[in-house]
Amino acid sequence: MKYSKREILSRAYKIPEIKFEDQRLTSFAGLIVFQPLLLRLRIKDRLRSCFNHLKVSPIFGHHIITLLLIIHLIIGYRKLRDIDYYKDDPMVKRLLGLNRLPDVATISRALADTDKEGIKKIRQLCRDLVIERLKKVRIYRLTLDFDGVVFSTNGRNIEGTAVGYNRKKKGARSYYPLFCTIAQTGQVFDVYHRPGNVHDSRGAEEFIIECIDLIRKELLWVKIEVRMDSAFFSDAIVSVLDALSIEFSISVPFERFVELKQIVQGRKRWRHINDTWSYFESQWRPKKWSSRYRFIFIRQRCKEIYKEPVQLDMFIPHEYGYEFKVIVTNKQTTAKKVLMYHNGRGTQENIFGELRSQSQIDYIAVRRLHGNQLYMMAAILAHNLTRELQMAANSRSRGTTEKRAALWEFEELSTIRHRLLQRAGRFTEQGGKLTLTMSSNNTVKRDLLHFLDRLEKVA
């Protein structure tokens, strides 16, 4: 269909007069899709139970503050002071069940008053929500990834931080929490808080066993498998996983074992996987270890970096070399499948990247340790609830793959935020019926109604 120029073009030069009036306008009309999800999961009541041991009785309880932080992060804000920019938004107030949002000072005091027991209970809530989803999925193989992430504090003296190894900000005080993530759902199962001056494996063995025991207790039919990097390579961790009949793959640090270099250099025949990968295996035991395990020696054919200045790459012939790595595992499948399985750990880095850039998990909100832990848990819950929203509304897109990719094709939180959540709307009430009116955009209408219809069916 053709349109005339008059129908398309518009001349607008005059700047209109600007007025600010109290109206029932919202900038986040798409948040309506989270309302049935929060009601179905009883998030508000369950958050209240996490803090019912606190004797103080402020108007804004800790459960309200925590839910506000979750919404705050879902709609894309970072600093606590940013709450001033939407404190009159009726959609946010409706989700929280409030007529007025708390000010920044009230939120800061609530974070400062948070205690260890509250953090323990909210961690349990996070685990419970993930387990409830896994029970609905009914999967029979569950992959746990463990790794730590550094959160720097920009030189401020924050409780619970310490100066440790920090590749990007040397000398900065930091936290170094250890995460357990679920590969099949892309959610964070649990987090173990640590200061920044500890080794990656500090407290890892106890944390790993705790996560495995919790899942085995609730999901009796599940076969658990674990993936970790070289920081967790130790006789203690390998032995306990093997004793628990947990399938695992762990990267082996070359720098700690001179024998590995000699074994690789002395090897003449490598078994072919494809044009890039080749391998050989050995039942090996490091000194002072009690048992032998399956070690898979892998080399990757790759282009060597040409460091000299060049004018055009087409005139420089590429030289090929090899990169080497070793994996210890108790899996009985082929070396190719073990390699693909272990390389699937890269999806956890994607989760960490999304937690940093879109859930603001690395933001240090206050000076107190438990307040920062609560903010971190709010960021994790914001991420997990966004994944839960998509899993509740959409069907699985794939089965179990060699790399243990997520069973759903998830949209990032920023994509959902820009496409759906950040939509202008107006609340009106006609004949006693509350109505939320938005612009007539067919794509937004289709996606919004899709989420609401599916959430109504699974309620």
C-alpha positions as CSV (number, residue, x, y, z in Angstrom):
1,M,0.0,0.0,0.0
2,K,1.4,3.4,-1.0
3,Y,1.1,6.5,1.1
4,S,1.2,10.1,0.0
5,K,3.9,12.5,1.3
6,R,1.2,14.4,3.2
7,E,0.3,11.3,5.1
8,I,3.9,10.5,6.1
9,L,5.8,13.8,6.5
10,S,5.1,16.2,9.4
11,R,6.6,19.7,10.0
12,A,7.1,20.3,13.7
13,Y,9.4,23.2,14.8
14,K,7.7,24.7,17.8
15,I,8.7,23.4,21.2
16,P,5.5,22.7,23.1
17,E,4.8,24.1,26.5
18,I,5.8,21.6,29.3
19,K,3.6,20.9,32.3
20,F,4.0,18.5,35.2
21,E,0.8,17.2,36.8
22,D,-0.2,14.4,39.1
23,Q,-1.6,11.7,36.8
24,R,-1.9,7.9,37.0
25,L,0.8,7.5,34.3
26,T,3.3,4.7,34.4
27,S,6.5,4.2,32.5
28,F,6.6,0.5,33.1
29,A,3.2,-0.8,32.1
30,G,4.8,-4.1,31.0
31,L,5.6,-4.9,34.6
32,I,2.0,-6.2,34.7
33,V,3.4,-9.6,33.4
34,F,5.3,-10.0,36.7
35,Q,2.2,-9.5,38.9
36,P,0.7,-12.9,38.3
37,L,4.1,-14.5,38.6
38,L,4.8,-12.9,42.0
39,L,1.3,-13.8,43.2
40,R,1.7,-17.4,42.1
41,L,5.1,-17.9,43.7
42,R,3.9,-15.9,46.9
43,I,7.1,-13.9,46.8
44,K,6.0,-11.2,49.1
45,D,4.8,-13.6,51.8
46,R,7.9,-15.8,51.5
47,L,10.2,-12.7,51.8
48,R,8.3,-11.7,54.9
49,S,9.1,-15.1,56.4
50,C,12.8,-14.5,55.8
51,F,12.8,-11.5,58.1
52,N,10.1,-12.4,60.7
53,H,12.8,-13.0,63.3
54,L,13.7,-9.3,63.4
55,K,12.0,-7.6,66.3
56,V,11.8,-4.1,64.8
57,S,8.5,-3.1,63.2
58,P,9.0,-0.3,60.8
59,I,6.3,0.8,58.3
60,F,8.4,-0.6,55.5
61,G,9.5,-4.1,56.5
62,H,12.6,-5.8,55.1
63,H,10.5,-7.9,52.8
64,I,9.1,-4.8,51.2
65,I,12.6,-3.3,50.8
66,T,13.8,-6.5,49.2
67,L,10.9,-6.8,46.8
68,L,11.5,-3.1,45.9
69,L,15.1,-3.8,45.1
70,I,14.1,-6.8,42.9
71,I,11.7,-4.6,40.9
72,H,14.3,-1.8,40.9
73,L,16.8,-4.1,39.2
74,I,14.3,-5.7,36.8
75,I,13.3,-2.3,35.4
76,G,17.0,-1.4,34.8
77,Y,18.2,0.9,37.6
78,R,21.4,0.5,39.6
79,K,22.0,3.0,42.4
80,L,19.7,3.4,45.3
81,R,19.3,7.1,44.5
82,D,17.7,6.2,41.2
83,I,14.5,5.3,43.1
84,D,13.7,9.0,43.2
85,Y,13.1,8.9,39.4
86,Y,10.1,6.5,39.6
87,K,8.9,6.9,43.2
88,D,5.5,8.1,41.9
89,D,5.1,5.3,39.3
90,P,1.7,3.6,40.0
91,M,2.7,0.3,38.4
92,V,5.7,-0.1,40.7
93,K,3.5,0.8,43.7
94,R,0.9,-1.6,42.7
95,L,3.4,-4.5,42.5
96,L,4.6,-3.7,46.0
97,G,1.1,-3.1,47.4
98,L,2.0,0.4,48.5
99,N,0.6,3.9,48.2
100,R,4.0,5.5,48.7
101,L,7.5,4.2,48.1
102,P,10.2,4.4,50.8
103,D,12.9,7.1,50.4
104,V,16.5,6.2,49.9
105,A,17.4,6.8,53.6
106,T,14.8,4.3,54.7
107,I,16.2,1.7,52.2
108,S,19.8,2.3,53.4
109,R,18.8,1.8,57.0
110,A,17.0,-1.4,56.2
111,L,20.0,-2.7,54.4
112,A,22.3,-1.8,57.3
113,D,19.9,-3.5,59.8
114,T,19.9,-6.8,57.8
115,D,21.5,-9.7,59.8
116,K,23.1,-13.1,59.1
117,E,19.9,-15.0,59.8
118,G,18.0,-13.0,57.2
119,I,20.6,-13.7,54.5
120,K,20.6,-17.4,55.4
121,K,16.8,-17.5,54.9
122,I,16.8,-15.6,51.7
123,R,19.4,-17.9,50.3
124,Q,17.1,-20.8,51.2
125,L,14.3,-19.0,49.4
126,C,16.4,-18.7,46.3
127,R,17.2,-22.5,46.4
128,D,13.6,-23.4,47.0
129,L,12.4,-21.4,43.9
130,V,14.9,-23.1,41.7
131,I,14.0,-26.6,43.0
132,E,10.3,-25.9,42.4
133,R,11.0,-25.1,38.8
134,L,13.2,-28.2,38.4
135,K,10.4,-30.4,39.8
136,K,8.1,-29.1,37.0
137,V,10.7,-29.6,34.3
138,R,11.2,-33.3,35.3
139,I,14.7,-33.6,33.9
140,Y,16.9,-36.6,34.7
141,R,20.4,-35.1,34.3
142,L,21.3,-31.9,36.2
143,T,24.5,-30.0,35.6
144,L,26.0,-27.8,38.3
145,D,28.7,-25.2,37.5
146,F,30.9,-23.7,40.2
147,D,33.0,-20.6,39.9
148,G,33.9,-17.4,41.8
149,V,33.5,-13.8,40.7
150,V,35.3,-10.7,42.0
151,F,33.2,-7.6,43.0
152,S,35.4,-4.5,43.6
153,T,34.6,-1.7,45.9
154,N,36.5,1.2,44.3
155,G,38.8,1.7,47.2
156,R,36.2,2.3,49.9
157,N,36.5,0.6,53.3
158,I,33.5,-1.8,53.1
159,E,32.8,-4.4,55.8
160,G,33.8,-7.9,54.8
161,T,36.0,-6.9,51.9
162,A,39.8,-7.5,51.5
163,V,42.6,-6.8,49.1
164,G,43.3,-9.9,47.0
165,Y,44.1,-10.9,43.4
166,N,42.2,-8.6,41.1
167,R,43.2,-8.7,37.5
168,K,41.3,-5.5,36.5
169,K,41.6,-3.4,39.6
170,K,44.9,-4.2,41.4
171,G,44.9,-3.3,45.0
172,A,41.2,-2.7,45.3
173,R,39.2,-4.2,48.2
174,S,36.7,-6.7,47.0
175,Y,34.2,-9.5,47.7
176,Y,34.8,-12.9,46.0
177,P,31.6,-14.9,46.2
178,L,31.4,-18.5,45.0
179,F,28.4,-19.3,42.7
180,C,26.5,-22.5,41.9
181,T,24.5,-22.2,38.7
182,I,22.2,-24.6,36.9
183,A,23.1,-25.1,33.3
184,Q,19.6,-26.4,32.2
185,T,17.7,-23.4,33.5
186,G,20.4,-20.7,33.5
187,Q,19.6,-19.8,37.1
188,V,21.7,-19.2,40.1
189,F,21.1,-22.0,42.7
190,D,23.1,-20.6,45.6
191,V,26.0,-18.3,46.5
192,Y,28.7,-18.5,49.2
193,H,29.9,-15.1,50.3
194,R,33.7,-14.6,50.8
195,P,36.1,-11.7,51.1
196,G,38.4,-10.9,48.2
197,N,41.6,-12.3,49.7
198,V,40.8,-16.0,49.6
199,H,41.8,-18.6,47.1
200,D,39.1,-19.9,44.7
201,S,38.8,-23.2,46.6
202,R,38.4,-21.7,50.1
203,G,35.2,-23.2,51.5
204,A,34.4,-24.8,48.1
205,E,34.3,-28.4,49.2
206,E,31.7,-27.8,51.9
207,F,29.7,-25.5,49.6
208,I,29.7,-28.1,46.8
209,I,28.6,-30.9,49.1
210,E,25.9,-28.7,50.6
211,C,24.4,-27.9,47.1
212,I,24.5,-31.6,46.0
213,D,22.9,-32.8,49.2
214,L,20.1,-30.2,48.9
215,I,19.3,-31.2,45.4
216,R,19.5,-34.9,46.1
217,K,17.1,-34.6,49.0
218,E,14.5,-32.8,46.8
219,L,15.1,-34.4,43.4
220,L,15.7,-38.1,44.2
221,W,15.6,-39.2,40.5
222,V,18.2,-36.7,39.2
223,K,21.6,-37.7,38.0
224,I,24.0,-34.8,39.1
225,E,27.1,-33.8,37.2
226,V,29.6,-31.0,38.0
227,R,32.0,-28.8,36.0
228,M,34.8,-26.6,37.5
229,D,37.9,-24.8,36.4
230,S,41.5,-25.5,37.5
231,A,41.2,-23.5,40.7
232,F,39.1,-26.3,42.2
233,F,41.5,-29.1,41.2
234,S,42.5,-30.9,44.4
235,D,42.6,-34.5,45.7
236,A,40.0,-33.6,48.3
237,I,37.4,-32.3,45.9
238,V,38.0,-35.0,43.3
239,S,37.8,-37.8,45.9
240,V,34.6,-36.5,47.5
241,L,32.8,-36.1,44.2
242,D,33.9,-39.6,43.1
243,A,32.8,-41.0,46.5
244,L,29.4,-39.4,46.1
245,S,29.0,-40.9,42.6
246,I,28.9,-37.5,41.0
247,E,30.1,-37.3,37.4
248,F,32.6,-34.4,37.1
249,S,35.1,-32.7,34.8
250,I,37.7,-30.4,36.2
251,S,40.4,-28.5,34.4
252,V,44.0,-29.3,35.5
253,P,46.5,-26.5,36.1
254,F,49.7,-27.2,34.1
255,E,51.8,-24.9,36.2
256,R,51.4,-27.1,39.3
257,F,52.6,-30.3,37.7
258,V,55.9,-30.4,35.8
259,E,55.1,-34.0,34.8
260,L,52.2,-33.0,32.7
261,K,54.4,-30.9,30.4
262,Q,56.8,-33.9,30.0
263,I,53.9,-36.2,29.2
264,V,52.6,-33.9,26.6
265,Q,55.9,-33.2,25.0
266,G,56.8,-36.8,24.9
267,R,53.6,-37.8,23.2
268,K,54.0,-38.7,19.5
269,R,50.6,-40.1,18.5
270,W,47.4,-38.1,19.1
271,R,43.9,-39.4,18.5
272,H,41.9,-37.4,16.0
273,I,38.6,-35.8,17.0
274,N,38.3,-33.3,14.1
275,D,40.5,-30.8,12.3
276,T,40.8,-28.7,15.4
277,W,40.9,-31.1,18.4
278,S,42.9,-34.2,19.1
279,Y,43.6,-36.0,22.4
280,F,45.1,-39.0,24.3
281,E,44.2,-40.5,27.7
282,S,46.0,-41.7,30.7
283,Q,45.2,-43.2,34.1
284,W,47.4,-40.8,36.1
285,R,47.9,-40.0,39.8
286,P,49.7,-36.8,41.0
287,K,52.1,-37.2,43.8
288,K,50.5,-37.6,47.2
289,W,47.1,-38.4,45.7
290,S,45.4,-41.6,46.9
291,S,43.9,-42.9,43.7
292,R,44.4,-42.7,39.9
293,Y,41.8,-41.0,37.7
294,R,41.1,-40.6,34.0
295,F,43.1,-37.7,32.6
296,I,42.3,-36.5,29.1
297,F,45.1,-34.6,27.4
298,I,43.7,-32.3,24.7
299,R,45.4,-30.1,22.1
300,Q,43.7,-27.5,19.9
301,R,45.0,-26.4,16.6
302,C,44.9,-22.7,16.3
303,K,46.5,-19.8,14.4
304,E,49.5,-18.2,16.1
305,I,49.3,-14.5,16.7
306,Y,51.5,-12.4,14.4
307,K,52.7,-9.6,16.7
308,E,54.7,-7.6,14.1
309,P,52.9,-4.6,12.3
310,V,51.3,-5.6,9.0
311,Q,49.7,-3.6,6.3
312,L,47.3,-6.2,5.0
313,D,46.7,-9.7,6.4
314,M,46.3,-11.2,3.0
315,F,50.1,-10.9,2.5
316,I,51.0,-12.7,5.7
317,P,50.8,-16.5,5.7
318,H,49.1,-17.9,8.8
319,E,51.2,-20.2,11.0
320,Y,49.4,-22.8,13.0
321,G,50.3,-24.0,16.5
322,Y,48.7,-25.8,19.4
323,E,47.1,-25.0,22.7
324,F,47.0,-27.7,25.3
325,K,44.7,-28.4,28.3
326,V,44.1,-31.4,30.5
327,I,40.8,-32.5,32.0
328,V,40.3,-34.9,34.9
329,T,37.0,-36.8,34.9
330,N,35.2,-39.9,36.0
331,K,32.8,-39.9,33.1
332,Q,32.8,-43.2,31.1
333,T,31.8,-41.7,27.8
334,T,34.0,-40.8,24.9
335,A,36.7,-38.2,25.0
336,K,34.9,-36.1,22.4
337,K,31.7,-36.0,24.6
338,V,33.8,-35.1,27.7
339,L,35.4,-32.3,25.8
340,M,32.1,-30.9,24.5
341,Y,30.6,-31.2,28.0
342,H,33.5,-29.4,29.7
343,N,33.6,-26.7,27.0
344,G,29.9,-26.0,27.9
345,R,31.1,-24.2,31.0
346,G,31.2,-21.1,28.9
347,T,27.5,-20.6,29.4
348,Q,28.2,-19.8,33.1
349,E,30.3,-16.9,32.0
350,N,27.3,-15.6,30.0
351,I,25.2,-15.9,33.2
352,F,27.8,-13.9,35.1
353,G,28.0,-11.3,32.3
354,E,24.2,-10.9,32.4
355,L,24.2,-10.6,36.2
356,R,26.8,-7.8,36.1
357,S,25.5,-5.8,33.2
358,Q,21.7,-6.2,33.6
359,S,21.0,-7.2,37.2
360,Q,23.8,-5.0,38.7
361,I,25.0,-7.7,41.0
362,D,28.4,-6.0,41.3
363,Y,27.0,-2.8,42.8
364,I,28.1,-2.1,46.4
365,A,25.1,-0.4,48.0
366,V,26.1,0.2,51.6
367,R,29.1,-0.2,53.9
368,R,27.7,-3.1,55.9
369,L,28.4,-6.7,54.9
370,H,24.9,-8.1,55.3
371,G,23.3,-5.1,53.5
372,N,25.5,-5.7,50.4
373,Q,24.7,-9.4,50.6
374,L,21.0,-8.6,50.6
375,Y,21.4,-6.4,47.5
376,M,23.3,-9.2,45.8
377,M,20.6,-11.7,46.6
378,A,18.0,-9.2,45.2
379,A,20.0,-9.2,42.0
380,I,20.1,-13.0,41.9
381,L,16.3,-13.2,42.5
382,A,15.7,-10.6,39.8
383,H,17.7,-12.7,37.3
384,N,16.0,-16.0,38.4
385,L,12.5,-14.6,38.3
386,T,13.1,-13.3,34.8
387,R,14.1,-16.8,33.8
388,E,11.2,-18.2,35.6
389,L,8.8,-15.9,33.8
390,Q,10.1,-17.2,30.4
391,M,10.0,-20.8,31.5
392,A,6.5,-20.5,32.7
393,A,5.3,-18.8,29.5
394,N,7.2,-20.8,26.9
395,S,7.8,-24.4,26.0
396,R,11.2,-26.1,26.1
397,S,13.1,-25.5,22.8
398,R,15.7,-28.3,23.0
399,G,16.6,-31.4,24.9
400,T,19.8,-32.3,26.6
401,T,22.8,-31.4,24.4
402,E,26.5,-32.4,24.7
403,K,27.4,-29.0,26.0
404,R,24.4,-29.0,28.4
405,A,22.9,-25.9,26.8
406,A,19.9,-24.3,28.5
407,L,16.6,-26.1,27.7
408,W,15.0,-22.8,26.8
409,E,16.1,-20.1,24.4
410,F,16.2,-17.3,26.9
411,E,15.9,-13.6,26.1
412,E,18.2,-11.4,28.1
413,L,16.7,-9.2,30.8
414,S,17.7,-6.0,28.8
415,T,15.8,-7.3,25.8
416,I,12.6,-8.0,27.8
417,R,13.0,-4.6,29.5
418,H,13.3,-2.7,26.2
419,R,10.6,-4.6,24.3
420,L,8.0,-5.1,27.0
421,L,8.5,-3.6,30.4
422,Q,9.4,0.0,29.5
423,R,6.0,0.8,28.0
424,A,4.0,3.9,28.9
425,G,0.5,3.3,30.3
426,R,-2.4,5.0,32.1
427,F,-4.5,3.7,34.9
428,T,-8.2,4.6,34.6
429,E,-11.3,3.5,36.5
430,Q,-14.6,3.4,34.8
431,G,-17.6,2.0,36.5
432,G,-15.5,0.6,39.3
433,K,-13.3,-1.4,36.9
434,L,-9.6,-0.6,36.9
435,T,-8.0,-0.4,33.4
436,L,-4.4,-0.1,32.2
437,T,-4.3,1.5,28.8
438,M,-1.2,1.4,26.5
439,S,-0.4,2.5,23.0
440,S,-1.8,0.4,20.2
441,N,1.3,-1.5,19.2
442,N,0.4,-5.0,17.8
443,T,3.8,-6.5,18.6
444,V,3.7,-5.4,22.2
445,K,0.1,-6.5,22.5
446,R,0.8,-9.9,21.2
447,D,3.8,-10.6,23.5
448,L,2.1,-9.1,26.6
449,L,-1.1,-11.1,26.2
450,H,1.0,-14.2,25.5
451,F,2.7,-13.9,28.9
452,L,-0.5,-13.2,30.7
453,D,-2.4,-16.0,29.1
454,R,0.3,-18.6,29.8
455,L,0.7,-17.5,33.4
456,E,-3.0,-17.7,33.9
457,K,-3.1,-21.2,32.6
458,V,-0.2,-22.4,34.9
459,A,-1.6,-20.7,38.0
